[in-house]
Amino acid sequence: MNGGVDNMSVKSCEKIEKSQVALTIEVGAEAFQAAVEKAYRKMRGKINMPGFRPGKAPRKLIERMYGAEVFYEEAINIAFPDAYEEAVKEQELQVVGYPAVELVGDATGDGFTFKAIVPVYPEVTLGEYKGLTAEKEEVKVSAADVDERLKQLSDRNTRLVSVEREAKEGDTAVIDFDGYLDGKPFDGGKGENHSLELGSHSFVPGFEEQVVGMKAGDEKDIDITFPEDYHADLAGKAVVFKVKCHEVKEKEVPEMDDEFAKDVSEFDTLKELKADLKKKISEERQKAADREFEDALMTKVAEGITAEIPDAMVENQARQFVENFKMQITQQGIPYDQYAQMTGITEAKLLEDAKEPALRQVRMDLALAAVIKAENIEASDEEVEDEFKKLAEQYGMDLEMVKKYVQADQVKDQVISRKAVAVVVDSATAVKPEKKTAKKAAKKAEDKDEAAEGEEKPKKAAKKTAKKAAEGEEKAAKKAADDEEKPVKKSTKKAAKEAKKEEE
């Protein structure tokens, strides 16, 4: 094989297991001596030579005193990146991770040879991707569903009004609290003017029940024993909260009539509002059913591919999931370092737990790319332009502003991916589920539990996350991963959202 401009030559290029390539690369005398000169210039200021100011000693004298190899290690580090990059380019390798590198023999004045084990994009063989079958829920909307949505509207328009009476369950008490363990304040146990909904179970068990009966101006000591599964510092400990009640508020719920409909919507009657809510719920559920059907089909396609997936692809995806999870935690107002300290969760554990969903995502990406290749799917300029217009309309932005922040290649990939998924979905058959599982009920219960969590509380957040950690920890990482695990990526929408924020 011919040497490149940097006096490099690939001695061998061999495919090995798990979509890896073993490259043996030789760096010749010319390139190596140039690297040695760079190493000398970089290191000479740190080498002491009698009779010379620091950095002024000639290279030959330094080599004579310390040996010709004094600069070799640094020179190898300098020469390697360019030689490796040129070798990858020459062999037309699609690299998906960092190489494992080892020196072959010793470096001499004539150069050195190294071996690089390189993870590359795997060869993918598609299984069945047309004519598949998957379950699809039939969309139904009941009167109870509409009433639940009306209740949500009512809750959002419910006012809290002060009352001159003792607090009861369902009221909101505005309190100061200060927690003491063995007579000393403890971290996370203090709050001022905190609005606590009694019965929300957002504080430690037993706290809210003892606030019931207090009225504005009352002060009270509340004795609490933390549960055994609470945060390690407080688990099973008996503490005292000094509580002062500033105000008691009750909910003033609006009447469910035509006036309510006028206040919360563009409709004149409650009947019209209900009809609109039913239509919207139906549309939402239809979109969800379509998406679940699509996901089920693409999961089958991903499971049907044959490919030797390099570990680097899975590790990279797992790290991306963990970074996304960290960002989600931070956006919720909790510094990740503080979250990790509260829960006892480690990054190593998050990465380990993310590997399984990361593998599924990698298989999904590979399957999608294979369908695109098999079907020779492209995106026309008109289709890309239409997608830009949709993004501009969706986010209420100027078209040119969207184009400034969202790359055309991203939009093109989005269009192509959607067309590939459509090939699978349009040829598939939907069947009615044989029976409903408890999955949705469990998810609903989980959402309800999360909604019950209060805003500020004496380390209540730590209790829940610590419990999750004890039960397996991986749920936290996997949730971030599952949010990403979709056949069509969302990069264009993310860029558009960022552009929208900056525009505002």
C-alpha positions as a Python dict, from the first residue, in 0.01 Angstrom:
ca = {
    (1, 'M'): (0, 0, 0),
    (2, 'N'): (125, 344, -84),
    (3, 'G'): (250, 583, 181),
    (4, 'G'): (69, 912, 223),
    (5, 'V'): (190, 1267, 241),
    (6, 'D'): (291, 1209, 603),
    (7, 'N'): (517, 914, 519),
    (8, 'M'): (267, 663, 657),
    (9, 'S'): (180, 321, 517),
    (10, 'V'): (-84, 64, 612),
    (11, 'K'): (91, -272, 637),
    (12, 'S'): (-229, -470, 694),
    (13, 'C'): (-603, -421, 734),
    (14, 'E'): (-789, -722, 873),
    (15, 'K'): (-1154, -763, 974),
    (16, 'I'): (-1195, -929, 1313),
    (17, 'E'): (-1490, -1018, 1541),
    (18, 'K'): (-1768, -779, 1650),
    (19, 'S'): (-1731, -541, 1354),
    (20, 'Q'): (-1374, -443, 1432),
    (21, 'V'): (-1078, -390, 1203),
    (22, 'A'): (-714, -450, 1296),
    (23, 'L'): (-492, -190, 1130),
    (24, 'T'): (-113, -222, 1131),
    (25, 'I'): (35, 117, 1046),
    (26, 'E'): (396, 213, 986),
    (27, 'V'): (521, 567, 1034),
    (28, 'G'): (840, 624, 832),
    (29, 'A'): (1159, 808, 916),
    (30, 'E'): (1060, 1139, 757),
    (31, 'A'): (732, 1171, 945),
    (32, 'F'): (881, 1041, 1271),
    (33, 'Q'): (1179, 1278, 1264),
    (34, 'A'): (942, 1568, 1204),
    (35, 'A'): (747, 1455, 1512),
    (36, 'V'): (1069, 1423, 1713),
    (37, 'E'): (1152, 1784, 1624),
    (38, 'K'): (807, 1895, 1745),
    (39, 'A'): (855, 1694, 2063),
    (40, 'Y'): (1193, 1864, 2121),
    (41, 'R'): (1039, 2211, 2081),
    (42, 'K'): (759, 2118, 2321),
    (43, 'M'): (981, 1963, 2588),
    (44, 'R'): (1305, 2161, 2576),
    (45, 'G'): (1190, 2422, 2826),
    (46, 'K'): (1159, 2153, 3094),
    (47, 'I'): (1504, 1997, 3037),
    (48, 'N'): (1802, 2131, 3232),
    (49, 'M'): (2137, 2142, 3053),
    (50, 'P'): (2452, 2283, 3218),
    (51, 'G'): (2560, 2607, 3052),
    (52, 'F'): (2226, 2673, 2880),
    (53, 'R'): (1924, 2876, 2983),
    (54, 'P'): (1599, 2671, 2996),
    (55, 'G'): (1476, 2599, 2644),
    (56, 'K'): (1799, 2704, 2473),
    (57, 'A'): (1989, 2373, 2470),
    (58, 'P'): (2034, 2226, 2119),
    (59, 'R'): (1848, 1904, 2044),
    (60, 'K'): (2168, 1712, 1959),
    (61, 'L'): (2326, 1793, 2297),
    (62, 'I'): (2011, 1686, 2485),
    (63, 'E'): (2000, 1357, 2289),
    (64, 'R'): (2370, 1300, 2355),
    (65, 'M'): (2322, 1347, 2729),
    (66, 'Y'): (1986, 1166, 2777),
    (67, 'G'): (1987, 930, 2481),
    (68, 'A'): (1839, 953, 2133),
    (69, 'E'): (1509, 810, 2265),
    (70, 'V'): (1446, 1099, 2503),
    (71, 'F'): (1184, 1251, 2270),
    (72, 'Y'): (1045, 929, 2122),
    (73, 'E'): (744, 882, 2350),
    (74, 'E'): (621, 1235, 2295),
    (75, 'A'): (699, 1209, 1923),
    (76, 'I'): (487, 893, 1895),
    (77, 'N'): (199, 1076, 2062),
    (78, 'I'): (239, 1359, 1813),
    (79, 'A'): (269, 1138, 1502),
    (80, 'F'): (-4, 887, 1586),
    (81, 'P'): (-323, 1096, 1532),
    (82, 'D'): (-236, 1206, 1177),
    (83, 'A'): (-112, 860, 1080),
    (84, 'Y'): (-424, 695, 1218),
    (85, 'E'): (-658, 946, 1052),
    (86, 'E'): (-486, 902, 717),
    (87, 'A'): (-502, 522, 746),
    (88, 'V'): (-875, 531, 823),
    (89, 'K'): (-932, 760, 525),
    (90, 'E'): (-721, 543, 293),
    (91, 'Q'): (-909, 226, 396),
    (92, 'E'): (-1246, 406, 379),
    (93, 'L'): (-1347, 287, 724),
    (94, 'Q'): (-1666, 412, 892),
    (95, 'V'): (-1532, 436, 1248),
    (96, 'V'): (-1781, 433, 1537),
    (97, 'G'): (-1552, 464, 1840),
    (98, 'Y'): (-1200, 514, 1969),
    (99, 'P'): (-930, 262, 1872),
    (100, 'A'): (-732, 40, 2108),
    (101, 'V'): (-367, 106, 2020),
    (102, 'E'): (-43, -75, 2093),
    (103, 'L'): (314, -26, 1971),
    (104, 'V'): (458, -306, 1761),
    (105, 'G'): (827, -343, 1849),
    (106, 'D'): (1039, -42, 1948),
    (107, 'A'): (1059, 300, 1790),
    (108, 'T'): (1389, 381, 1618),
    (109, 'G'): (1524, 672, 1423),
    (110, 'D'): (1365, 513, 1117),
    (111, 'G'): (1015, 535, 1264),
    (112, 'F'): (772, 305, 1444),
    (113, 'T'): (484, 66, 1381),
    (114, 'F'): (161, 45, 1575),
    (115, 'K'): (-152, -168, 1569),
    (116, 'A'): (-498, -17, 1610),
    (117, 'I'): (-813, -220, 1678),
    (118, 'V'): (-1088, -3, 1533),
    (119, 'P'): (-1466, -44, 1588),
    (120, 'V'): (-1647, 16, 1259),
    (121, 'Y'): (-2007, 41, 1142),
    (122, 'P'): (-2136, -314, 1115),
    (123, 'E'): (-2268, -494, 811),
    (124, 'V'): (-2644, -527, 857),
    (125, 'T'): (-2872, -792, 709),
    (126, 'L'): (-3241, -705, 722),
    (127, 'G'): (-3499, -960, 825),
    (128, 'E'): (-3869, -915, 748),
    (129, 'Y'): (-3971, -551, 739),
    (130, 'K'): (-4280, -556, 516),
    (131, 'G'): (-4612, -725, 582),
    (132, 'L'): (-4562, -737, 957),
    (133, 'T'): (-4843, -763, 1212),
    (134, 'A'): (-4874, -578, 1542),
    (135, 'E'): (-5143, -497, 1796),
    (136, 'K'): (-5319, -161, 1781),
    (137, 'E'): (-5561, -24, 2036),
    (138, 'E'): (-5905, 82, 1921),
    (139, 'V'): (-5961, 443, 2027),
    (140, 'K'): (-6261, 502, 2253),
    (141, 'V'): (-6362, 807, 2456),
    (142, 'S'): (-6615, 774, 2735),
    (143, 'A'): (-6821, 1035, 2917),
    (144, 'A'): (-6598, 971, 3221),
    (145, 'D'): (-6291, 1064, 3014),
    (146, 'V'): (-6451, 1396, 2922),
    (147, 'D'): (-6552, 1457, 3284),
    (148, 'E'): (-6192, 1390, 3395),
    (149, 'R'): (-6064, 1649, 3145),
    (150, 'L'): (-6331, 1893, 3266),
    (151, 'K'): (-6214, 1834, 3622),
    (152, 'Q'): (-5860, 1923, 3517),
    (153, 'L'): (-5990, 2249, 3371),
    (154, 'S'): (-6183, 2308, 3691),
    (155, 'D'): (-5875, 2240, 3905),
    (156, 'R'): (-5671, 2488, 3701),
    (157, 'N'): (-5938, 2751, 3756),
    (158, 'T'): (-5994, 2675, 4122),
    (159, 'R'): (-5897, 2959, 4355),
    (160, 'L'): (-5757, 2939, 4704),
    (161, 'V'): (-5929, 3174, 4947),
    (162, 'S'): (-5833, 3246, 5307),
    (163, 'V'): (-6059, 3114, 5581),
    (164, 'E'): (-6070, 3191, 5953),
    (165, 'R'): (-6099, 2835, 6083),
    (166, 'E'): (-5899, 2528, 6166),
    (167, 'A'): (-5731, 2352, 5872),
    (168, 'K'): (-5885, 2031, 5745),
    (169, 'E'): (-5779, 1777, 5486),
    (170, 'G'): (-5793, 1927, 5136),
    (171, 'D'): (-5704, 2275, 5261),
    (172, 'T'): (-5372, 2445, 5197),
    (173, 'A'): (-5179, 2562, 5502),
    (174, 'V'): (-4909, 2828, 5465),
    (175, 'I'): (-4647, 2731, 5721),
    (176, 'D'): (-4294, 2781, 5847),
    (177, 'F'): (-4122, 2463, 5964),
    (178, 'D'): (-3788, 2394, 6125),
    (179, 'G'): (-3670, 2036, 6187),
    (180, 'Y'): (-3447, 1928, 6477),
    (181, 'L'): (-3261, 1601, 6529),
    (182, 'D'): (-3132, 1554, 6883),
    (183, 'G'): (-3197, 1923, 6942),
    (184, 'K'): (-2996, 2038, 6640),
    (185, 'P'): (-3126, 2161, 6301),
    (186, 'F'): (-3070, 1917, 6013),
    (187, 'D'): (-3016, 1987, 5643),
    (188, 'G'): (-3332, 2005, 5434),
    (189, 'G'): (-3557, 2039, 5738),
    (190, 'K'): (-3635, 2411, 5713),
    (191, 'G'): (-3893, 2601, 5508),
    (192, 'E'): (-4065, 2940, 5520),
    (193, 'N'): (-4409, 3041, 5390),
    (194, 'H'): (-4448, 2697, 5239),
    (195, 'S'): (-4789, 2617, 5091),
    (196, 'L'): (-4872, 2261, 5196),
    (197, 'E'): (-5182, 2088, 5063),
    (198, 'L'): (-5307, 1869, 5341),
    (199, 'G'): (-5371, 1519, 5217),
    (200, 'S'): (-5123, 1545, 4929),
    (201, 'H'): (-4877, 1317, 5112),
    (202, 'S'): (-4591, 1532, 4989),
    (203, 'F'): (-4424, 1545, 5332),
    (204, 'V'): (-4299, 1259, 5546),
    (205, 'P'): (-4574, 1032, 5683),
    (206, 'G'): (-4746, 1177, 5987),
    (207, 'F'): (-4656, 1541, 5922),
    (208, 'E'): (-4963, 1663, 5733),
    (209, 'E'): (-5201, 1481, 5966),
    (210, 'Q'): (-5067, 1686, 6259),
    (211, 'V'): (-5107, 2015, 6073),
    (212, 'V'): (-5478, 1939, 6040),
    (213, 'G'): (-5654, 2138, 6316),
    (214, 'M'): (-5410, 2430, 6313),
    (215, 'K'): (-5534, 2780, 6229),
    (216, 'A'): (-5362, 3108, 6140),
    (217, 'G'): (-5128, 3216, 6420),
    (218, 'D'): (-5097, 2871, 6579),
    (219, 'E'): (-4755, 2725, 6663),
    (220, 'K'): (-4695, 2358, 6729),
    (221, 'D'): (-4421, 2098, 6775),
    (222, 'I'): (-4473, 1797, 6551),
    (223, 'D'): (-4303, 1470, 6643),
    (224, 'I'): (-4205, 1253, 6346),
    (225, 'T'): (-4014, 927, 6312),
    (226, 'F'): (-3869, 889, 5964),
    (227, 'P'): (-3933, 556, 5786),
    (228, 'E'): (-3658, 294, 5787),
    (229, 'D'): (-3624, 322, 5407),
    (230, 'Y'): (-3573, 700, 5419),
    (231, 'H'): (-3249, 884, 5340),
    (232, 'A'): (-2957, 722, 5524),
    (233, 'D'): (-2894, 1024, 5750),
    (234, 'L'): (-3251, 1025, 5880),
    (235, 'A'): (-3375, 667, 5836),
    (236, 'G'): (-3562, 555, 6148),
    (237, 'K'): (-3470, 875, 6337),
    (238, 'A'): (-3712, 1062, 6564),
    (239, 'V'): (-3720, 1436, 6495),
    (240, 'V'): (-3919, 1740, 6601),
    (241, 'F'): (-4057, 1999, 6360),
    (242, 'K'): (-4141, 2341, 6502),
    (243, 'V'): (-4431, 2459, 6288),
    (244, 'K'): (-4602, 2798, 6264),
    (245, 'C'): (-4923, 2840, 6062),
    (246, 'H'): (-4960, 3176, 5886),
    (247, 'E'): (-5275, 3114, 5686),
    (248, 'V'): (-5536, 2851, 5600),
    (249, 'K'): (-5686, 2844, 5251),
    (250, 'E'): (-5970, 2642, 5104),
    (251, 'K'): (-6050, 2566, 4741),
    (252, 'E'): (-6321, 2768, 4570),
    (253, 'V'): (-6435, 2541, 4287),
    (254, 'P'): (-6617, 2704, 3992),
    (255, 'E'): (-6967, 2586, 3897),
    (256, 'M'): (-6969, 2353, 3595),
    (257, 'D'): (-7206, 2549, 3368),
    (258, 'D'): (-7216, 2761, 3052),
    (259, 'E'): (-7043, 3049, 3228),
    (260, 'F'): (-6758, 2818, 3316),
    (261, 'A'): (-6730, 2715, 2948),
    (262, 'K'): (-6713, 3081, 2845),
    (263, 'D'): (-6441, 3152, 3103),
    (264, 'V'): (-6210, 2864, 3008),
    (265, 'S'): (-6267, 2831, 2631),
    (266, 'E'): (-6392, 2996, 2314),
    (267, 'F'): (-6728, 2815, 2346),
    (268, 'D'): (-7055, 2960, 2472),
    (269, 'T'): (-7201, 2643, 2621),
    (270, 'L'): (-7082, 2355, 2833),
    (271, 'K'): (-7220, 2114, 2573),
    (272, 'E'): (-6996, 2262, 2302),
    (273, 'L'): (-6695, 2250, 2534),
    (274, 'K'): (-6759, 1882, 2610),
    (275, 'A'): (-6787, 1799, 2238),
    (276, 'D'): (-6456, 1973, 2171),
    (277, 'L'): (-6284, 1794, 2459),
    (278, 'K'): (-6412, 1459, 2334),
    (279, 'K'): (-6273, 1536, 1987),
    (280, 'K'): (-5933, 1639, 2126),
    (281, 'I'): (-5906, 1334, 2352),
    (282, 'S'): (-5990, 1111, 2056),
    (283, 'E'): (-5722, 1276, 1841),
    (284, 'E'): (-5463, 1246, 2119),
    (285, 'R'): (-5539, 879, 2174),
    (286, 'Q'): (-5535, 809, 1802),
    (287, 'K'): (-5189, 964, 1774),
    (288, 'A'): (-5073, 761, 2074),
    (289, 'A'): (-5217, 440, 1927),
    (290, 'D'): (-5053, 512, 1591),
    (291, 'R'): (-4721, 575, 1762),
    (292, 'E'): (-4740, 258, 1971),
    (293, 'F'): (-4825, 59, 1658),
    (294, 'E'): (-4531, 217, 1477),
    (295, 'D'): (-4296, 148, 1769),
    (296, 'A'): (-4409, -215, 1791),
    (297, 'L'): (-4343, -266, 1421),
    (298, 'M'): (-4003, -98, 1426),
    (299, 'T'): (-3908, -303, 1732),
    (300, 'K'): (-3983, -617, 1530),
    (301, 'V'): (-3770, -488, 1242),
    (302, 'A'): (-3485, -410, 1485),
    (303, 'E'): (-3508, -752, 1647),
    (304, 'G'): (-3497, -914, 1303),
    (305, 'I'): (-3168, -768, 1181),
    (306, 'T'): (-2844, -965, 1179),
    (307, 'A'): (-2538, -761, 1272),
    (308, 'E'): (-2222, -787, 1481),
    (309, 'I'): (-2262, -471, 1685),
    (310, 'P'): (-1935, -332, 1827),
    (311, 'D'): (-1936, -257, 2199),
    (312, 'A'): (-1832, 102, 2126),
    (313, 'M'): (-2167, 181, 1959),
    (314, 'V'): (-2361, 59, 2262),
    (315, 'E'): (-2130, 236, 2508),
    (316, 'N'): (-2157, 563, 2317),
    (317, 'Q'): (-2537, 541, 2313),
    (318, 'A'): (-2548, 453, 2683),
    (319, 'R'): (-2335, 756, 2764),
    (320, 'Q'): (-2567, 974, 2558),
    (321, 'F'): (-2866, 843, 2753),
    (322, 'V'): (-2692, 920, 3082),
    (323, 'E'): (-2600, 1272, 2968),
    (324, 'N'): (-2963, 1328, 2866),
    (325, 'F'): (-3074, 1203, 3208),
    (326, 'K'): (-2835, 1442, 3384),
    (327, 'M'): (-2971, 1728, 3176),
    (328, 'Q'): (-3331, 1636, 3264),
    (329, 'I'): (-3246, 1629, 3635),
    (330, 'T'): (-3075, 1969, 3610),
    (331, 'Q'): (-3368, 2119, 3419),
    (332, 'Q'): (-3594, 2014, 3707),
    (333, 'G'): (-3392, 2243, 3933),
    (334, 'I'): (-3177, 1978, 4102),
    (335, 'P'): (-2799, 1994, 4044),
    (336, 'Y'): (-2698, 1645, 3930),
    (337, 'D'): (-2419, 1619, 4190),
    (338, 'Q'): (-2673, 1690, 4464),
    (339, 'Y'): (-2916, 1436, 4316),
    (340, 'A'): (-2643, 1171, 4305),
    (341, 'Q'): (-2548, 1243, 4666),
    (342, 'M'): (-2911, 1221, 4784),
    (343, 'T'): (-2985, 896, 4606),
    (344, 'G'): (-2647, 728, 4636),
    (345, 'I'): (-2659, 651, 4264),
    (346, 'T'): (-2330, 642, 4071),
    (347, 'E'): (-2253, 724, 3711),
    (348, 'A'): (-2106, 377, 3665),
    (349, 'K'): (-2439, 225, 3775),
    (350, 'L'): (-2635, 456, 3545),
    (351, 'L'): (-2414, 357, 3253),
    (352, 'E'): (-2453, -11, 3331),
    (353, 'D'): (-2831, 20, 3356),
    (354, 'A'): (-2844, 216, 3030),
    (355, 'K'): (-2669, -55, 2827),
    (356, 'E'): (-2978, -265, 2762),
    (357, 'P'): (-3193, 21, 2626),
    (358, 'A'): (-2884, 153, 2446),
    (359, 'L'): (-2847, -178, 2263),
    (360, 'R'): (-3213, -162, 2161),
    (361, 'Q'): (-3166, 194, 2034),
    (362, 'V'): (-2855, 99, 1835),
    (363, 'R'): (-3039, -194, 1676),
    (364, 'M'): (-3326, 42, 1595),
    (365, 'D'): (-3091, 290, 1428),
    (366, 'L'): (-2920, 15, 1232),
    (367, 'A'): (-3254, -129, 1121),
    (368, 'L'): (-3381, 210, 1008),
    (369, 'A'): (-3062, 277, 811),
    (370, 'A'): (-3089, -68, 652),
    (371, 'V'): (-3448, -2, 540),
    (372, 'I'): (-3342, 332, 392),
    (373, 'K'): (-3064, 158, 199),
    (374, 'A'): (-3284, -133, 86),
    (375, 'E'): (-3556, 100, -42),
    (376, 'N'): (-3315, 362, -184),
    (377, 'I'): (-3507, 632, 1),
    (378, 'E'): (-3419, 994, -70),
    (379, 'A'): (-3567, 1333, 19),
    (380, 'S'): (-3632, 1596, -247),
    (381, 'D'): (-3558, 1967, -201),
    (382, 'E'): (-3934, 2029, -200),
    (383, 'E'): (-3987, 1778, 82),
    (384, 'V'): (-3709, 1938, 288),
    (385, 'E'): (-3858, 2284, 230),
    (386, 'D'): (-4203, 2160, 336),
    (387, 'E'): (-4053, 2018, 655),
    (388, 'F'): (-3890, 2353, 733),
    (389, 'K'): (-4229, 2522, 687),
    (390, 'K'): (-4394, 2273, 925),
    (391, 'L'): (-4130, 2343, 1189),
    (392, 'A'): (-4175, 2719, 1148),
    (393, 'E'): (-4553, 2685, 1184),
    (394, 'Q'): (-4525, 2444, 1478),
    (395, 'Y'): (-4304, 2679, 1679),
    (396, 'G'): (-4451, 3007, 1557),
    (397, 'M'): (-4121, 3122, 1410),
    (398, 'D'): (-4005, 3295, 1096),
    (399, 'L'): (-3902, 3042, 828),
    (400, 'E'): (-3559, 3199, 778),
    (401, 'M'): (-3497, 3194, 1152),
    (402, 'V'): (-3565, 2820, 1159),
    (403, 'K'): (-3326, 2769, 868),
    (404, 'K'): (-3061, 2965, 1055),
    (405, 'Y'): (-3069, 2731, 1354),
    (406, 'V'): (-3171, 2398, 1204),
    (407, 'Q'): (-2933, 2237, 956),
    (408, 'A'): (-3076, 2127, 623),
    (409, 'D'): (-2905, 1788, 659),
    (410, 'Q'): (-3089, 1731, 988),
    (411, 'V'): (-3421, 1806, 824),
    (412, 'K'): (-3334, 1586, 528),
    (413, 'D'): (-3248, 1295, 759),
    (414, 'Q'): (-3577, 1351, 941),
    (415, 'V'): (-3776, 1329, 618),
    (416, 'I'): (-3588, 1019, 500),
    (417, 'S'): (-3634, 844, 836),
    (418, 'R'): (-4005, 917, 837),
    (419, 'K'): (-4042, 779, 485),
    (420, 'A'): (-3856, 463, 588),
    (421, 'V'): (-4087, 409, 884),
    (422, 'A'): (-4385, 466, 653),
    (423, 'V'): (-4263, 178, 431),
    (424, 'V'): (-4289, -54, 730),
    (425, 'V'): (-4615, 86, 870),
    (426, 'D'): (-4806, 114, 540),
    (427, 'S'): (-4741, -251, 456),
    (428, 'A'): (-4831, -377, 805),
    (429, 'T'): (-5152, -522, 944),
    (430, 'A'): (-5305, -399, 1270),
    (431, 'V'): (-5479, -649, 1494),
    (432, 'K'): (-5691, -590, 1799),
    (433, 'P'): (-5515, -670, 2128),
    (434, 'E'): (-5630, -1000, 2276),
    (435, 'K'): (-5648, -857, 2623),
    (436, 'K'): (-5537, -549, 2803),
    (437, 'T'): (-5238, -579, 3029),
    (438, 'A'): (-5185, -411, 3362),
    (439, 'K'): (-4915, -194, 3206),
    (440, 'K'): (-5134, 110, 3155),
    (441, 'A'): (-5286, 85, 3501),
    (442, 'A'): (-4941, 60, 3654),
    (443, 'K'): (-4821, 359, 3452),
    (444, 'K'): (-5124, 561, 3559),
    (445, 'A'): (-5060, 474, 3924),
    (446, 'E'): (-4696, 572, 3889),
    (447, 'D'): (-4788, 907, 3730),
    (448, 'K'): (-5032, 967, 4016),
    (449, 'D'): (-4760, 897, 4273),
    (450, 'E'): (-4522, 1137, 4100),
    (451, 'A'): (-4790, 1406, 4080),
    (452, 'A'): (-4845, 1372, 4456),
    (453, 'E'): (-4485, 1472, 4527),
    (454, 'G'): (-4473, 1827, 4671),
    (455, 'E'): (-4239, 2108, 4574),
    (456, 'E'): (-4035, 2181, 4887),
    (457, 'K'): (-4018, 1920, 5162),
    (458, 'P'): (-3767, 1801, 5421),
    (459, 'K'): (-3571, 1560, 5200),
    (460, 'K'): (-3887, 1387, 5071),
    (461, 'A'): (-3734, 1369, 4723),
    (462, 'A'): (-3447, 1166, 4861),
    (463, 'K'): (-3688, 907, 5000),
    (464, 'K'): (-3842, 829, 4664),
    (465, 'T'): (-3519, 821, 4465),
    (466, 'A'): (-3342, 617, 4733),
    (467, 'K'): (-3625, 366, 4724),
    (468, 'K'): (-3592, 342, 4348),
    (469, 'A'): (-3221, 287, 4387),
    (470, 'A'): (-3285, 5, 4635),
    (471, 'E'): (-3528, -158, 4396),
    (472, 'G'): (-3287, -160, 4106),
    (473, 'E'): (-3166, 193, 4030),
    (474, 'E'): (-3180, 133, 3657),
    (475, 'K'): (-3526, 283, 3625),
    (476, 'A'): (-3380, 633, 3639),
    (477, 'A'): (-3133, 574, 3357),
    (478, 'K'): (-3375, 363, 3156),
    (479, 'K'): (-3643, 630, 3169),
    (480, 'A'): (-3405, 873, 3004),
    (481, 'A'): (-3314, 602, 2756),
    (482, 'D'): (-3674, 507, 2680),
    (483, 'D'): (-3757, 870, 2607),
    (484, 'E'): (-3494, 858, 2333),
    (485, 'E'): (-3588, 514, 2203),
    (486, 'K'): (-3791, 613, 1896),
    (487, 'P'): (-3757, 503, 1533),
    (488, 'V'): (-3747, 864, 1410),
    (489, 'K'): (-3504, 1095, 1584),
    (490, 'K'): (-3606, 1435, 1721),
    (491, 'S'): (-3294, 1642, 1651),
    (492, 'T'): (-3471, 1894, 1425),
    (493, 'K'): (-3739, 1963, 1684),
    (494, 'K'): (-3478, 2005, 1957),
    (495, 'A'): (-3287, 2256, 1743),
    (496, 'A'): (-3608, 2441, 1664),
    (497, 'K'): (-3694, 2467, 2033),
    (498, 'E'): (-3350, 2612, 2109),
    (499, 'A'): (-3392, 2861, 1827),
    (500, 'K'): (-3734, 2959, 1963),
    (501, 'K'): (-3588, 3027, 2309),
    (502, 'E'): (-3314, 3246, 2164),
    (503, 'E'): (-3561, 3434, 1946),
    (504, 'E'): (-3774, 3512, 2250),
}
